[in-house]
């Protein structure tokens, strides 16, 4: 599939990328950008899933999203840590794929794996630029990193920006539905379902920027611009 990604999403589990940034992925693909996803764990065990089921669901979603690259590091689910071994594995992905933008989990969440994943991405980003190391790939500093929130902790931090995903909402939901073992099987069919919640949140964030649907992001670093015109077009 090649290297040199424009955007790389780091997801703690299969389905996290689709739920949180599926619309952004599709918007970037529509703009001709190369997009990849790396999952840190296989997300199992879950009540209705298995490694084999999750792998099939991920493959189906990958086709919907038309990703250029996808990989799973197979780190331990439920006990994910920003260990030295995990930092090395993820840093090597950064060095090999050289993404211009990394999308990572927000640092505050009730799910320990998501909190650990956020810390792991920050640490691996630093390790990626190290010289005099036997890590694979060329030393590289990913220039931009933005953080997405998940669904476990119902917090409402102020985003640094909201990405307009209006033209891509139905395809995003199609990708989310691929994870039937997580989103549909064994869940209540009464409104609001999990799928309703995901779409309604995107509707709310779209409303905040005068658009139909959106996905929010946070940034620890300042965001530079060269023109007001793209900002005007977002209203």
C-alpha positions in Angstrom: 0.0 0.0 0.0 3.0 2.3 0.1 4.1 4.9 2.7 4.1 8.6 3.3 0.6 9.1 4.7 -1.0 12.4 4.9 -3.2 11.4 7.9 -2.7 8.6 10.4 -5.4 7.7 12.9 -4.2 5.9 16.1 -7.1 4.0 17.5 -7.0 2.0 20.8 -9.4 -0.7 19.4 -11.1 -1.6 16.1 -14.1 0.7 15.6 -12.7 3.7 17.5 -11.5 5.4 14.3 -14.9 4.9 12.6 -16.9 6.2 15.6 -14.7 9.2 16.3 -13.2 10.3 13.0 -14.8 8.3 10.3 -16.2 11.4 8.6 -12.9 13.1 8.7 -11.2 10.1 7.2 -13.7 10.2 4.3 -13.3 13.9 3.8 -9.6 13.6 3.6 -9.9 10.7 1.1 -12.3 12.8 -1.0 -9.6 15.5 -1.0 -7.1 13.1 -2.5 -5.1 12.5 0.7 -3.5 9.2 1.8 -5.1 8.0 5.0 -4.2 5.2 7.3 -5.3 3.7 10.6 -3.2 1.8 13.2 -5.1 0.0 16.0 -3.2 -0.7 19.1 -5.2 -3.8 20.2 -7.7 -6.2 18.7 -10.4 -5.0 21.2 -11.2 -8.5 22.5 -12.7 -10.0 24.5 -16.1 -8.5 24.2 -19.6 -10.1 24.8 -20.4 -10.8 21.1 -17.0 -10.5 19.4 -13.9 -12.5 18.8 -10.6 -11.8 17.2 -11.8 -13.4 14.0 -15.1 -11.5 14.0 -13.4 -8.2 14.7 -10.9 -8.8 11.9 -13.8 -9.4 9.4 -15.6 -6.3 10.6 -12.5 -4.2 10.3 -11.8 -5.5 6.8 -15.4 -4.6 5.7 -15.0 -1.1 7.2 -11.7 -0.6 5.6 -13.3 -1.0 2.2 -16.0 1.5 3.1 -13.4 4.0 4.2 -11.1 3.3 1.2 -8.1 3.4 3.5 -4.6 3.4 2.0 -3.1 1.5 4.9 -4.2 -0.3 8.0 -2.4 -2.3 10.7 -3.0 -3.7 14.2 -0.1 -3.7 16.7 -1.7 -6.5 18.7 -0.9 -4.9 22.1 -2.8 -6.3 25.1 -6.4 -5.1 25.3 -7.7 -4.0 28.7 -4.1 -3.5 30.0 -2.7 -1.2 27.4 0.3 0.7 28.7 2.7 3.3 27.3 5.5 0.8 27.8 9.0 1.0 26.3 8.1 -1.9 23.9 4.8 -0.2 22.9 6.5 3.1 22.3 9.0 1.5 20.1 6.4 -0.3 18.0 4.3 2.8 17.4 7.4 5.0 16.8 8.5 2.7 14.1 5.1 3.1 12.5 5.5 6.9 12.6 9.0 6.6 11.1 7.9 4.3 8.3 4.7 5.9 7.4 5.8 9.5 8.1 2.3 11.0 8.5 1.9 14.7 8.2 -1.1 14.6 10.7 -1.7 12.2 13.5 -5.2 11.9 15.0 -5.0 10.4 18.5 -7.4 9.8 21.4 -8.1 12.6 23.8 -6.1 12.4 27.1 -9.1 12.2 29.4 -11.5 9.3 29.2 -13.1 6.7 31.6 -11.6 3.9 29.5 -8.1 3.2 30.7 -7.0 2.0 27.3 -7.9 5.3 25.7 -6.0 7.3 28.3 -3.0 5.0 27.9 -3.3 5.3 24.1 -3.2 9.1 24.3 0.0 9.0 26.4 1.5 6.3 24.2 1.0 8.4 21.1 2.7 11.4 22.7 5.6 9.3 23.8 6.0 7.5 20.4 5.9 10.8 18.6 8.9 11.9 20.6 10.7 8.6 20.1 10.1 8.8 16.4 12.6 11.6 16.0 15.4 9.8 17.9 18.8 9.3 16.2 21.4 6.7 17.1 18.8 4.0 17.5 18.2 0.6 16.0 14.5 1.3 15.4 13.4 0.8 11.8 12.8 3.7 9.5 14.2 7.1 9.2 14.0 9.6 12.2 10.9 11.6 11.8 8.9 14.2 13.8 5.2 14.1 13.0 4.5 17.9 12.6 0.8 17.9 13.6 -1.2 16.0 16.2 -4.9 16.5 17.0 -7.0 14.6 19.6 -10.5 13.2 19.2 -12.9 12.3 22.0 -14.5 9.0 22.4 -17.9 7.9 23.7 -17.1 6.5 27.1 -16.9 9.7 29.2 -19.6 12.2 28.5 -17.4 15.3 28.8 -17.7 18.4 26.8 -14.2 20.0 26.4 -14.0 23.0 24.0 -12.6 21.8 20.7 -9.8 23.7 18.9 -11.7 23.1 15.7 -14.6 21.1 14.2 -14.1 19.3 11.0 -17.1 19.5 8.5 -18.1 16.0 7.6 -21.6 16.8 6.2 -21.2 15.1 2.8 -19.8 12.0 4.4 -22.1 11.2 7.3 -24.0 8.3 5.7 -20.8 6.6 4.6 -19.4 7.1 8.1 -22.4 5.4 9.6 -22.0 2.6 7.0 -18.5 2.1 8.2 -19.6 2.1 11.9 -22.4 -0.5 11.1 -19.7 -2.9 9.9 -19.0 -3.5 13.6 -22.2 -5.4 14.1 -20.8 -7.3 17.1 -20.2 -4.0 18.9 -22.9 -1.7 17.7 -26.0 -3.9 17.0 -25.8 -7.4 18.4 -27.2 -7.7 21.9 -28.1 -4.0 22.1 -31.5 -2.4 22.5 -33.3 -1.4 19.3 -35.3 1.3 21.1 -34.5 4.9 20.2 -31.9 6.2 20.9 -29.6 3.4 19.9 -25.8 3.5 19.9 -25.9 4.4 16.2 -28.4 7.2 16.9 -26.0 8.6 19.6 -23.1 8.6 17.2 -25.0 10.3 14.4 -26.7 12.8 16.8 -23.3 13.8 18.3 -22.1 14.5 14.8 -25.2 16.6 14.1 -24.6 18.6 17.3 -21.0 19.4 16.3 -22.1 20.3 12.8 -24.6 22.7 14.3 -21.8 24.5 16.2 -20.1 25.4 12.9 -23.3 26.1 10.9 -23.0 22.8 9.0 -25.0 19.6 9.0 -22.5 17.3 10.7 -19.0 17.6 12.2 -16.3 16.0 14.3 -14.4 17.9 17.0 -10.7 17.9 17.7 -8.4 19.4 20.4 -4.9 20.6 20.0 -2.3 21.2 22.7 -0.3 23.4 20.3 -1.3 26.5 18.5 -2.7 26.2 15.0 -1.3 28.6 12.4 -3.2 29.9 9.4 -2.2 31.9 6.3 -5.7 33.1 5.2 -9.1 33.9 6.7 -10.8 32.6 3.5 -10.9 28.9 4.5 -12.3 29.9 7.9 -15.0 32.0 6.2 -15.9 29.1 4.0 -16.5 26.9 7.0 -19.4 29.1 8.2 
